[in-house]
Amino acid sequence: MTEQLKIVDAFKLNLKFLMFEKGLTQEALGQKLGGMSRQGVNNLLNSDDIKTSTIGKVANALGYEETDLTDPNFKQKYFNKKD
């Protein structure tokens, strides 16, 4: 598995996790991203070809750093911050 695929996989898992934690639907996330369609968000959640700039836009819209959403240990760090 290439490094880029690892980053994309971590991003998708972390995004799905945050959507669950924050109670965000695909439609709601699309609104936070400036009006992206539900299908656009679905494509984002399932694509293996995500641009770094897109990851940055999603992170910014959710109030996180790009490096947070590409960190394979994000979920553990998220729960540690809540304690």
Long-range contacts (C-beta under 8 A, 24 or more apart in sequence): 5-48, 6-72, 7-70, 8-47, 8-48, 8-49, 8-50, 10-69, 10-70, 10-71, 10-72, 10-74, 11-50, 11-55, 11-58, 11-69, 11-70, 12-45, 12-46, 12-50, 13-75, 14-68, 14-69, 14-70, 14-71, 14-74, 14-75, 15-44, 15-45, 15-58, 15-69, 16-45, 17-74, 17-75, 17-78, 18-62, 18-64, 18-69, 21-78, 22-62, 29-58, 29-61, 32-61, 32-62, 33-57, 33-58, 33-61, 34-61
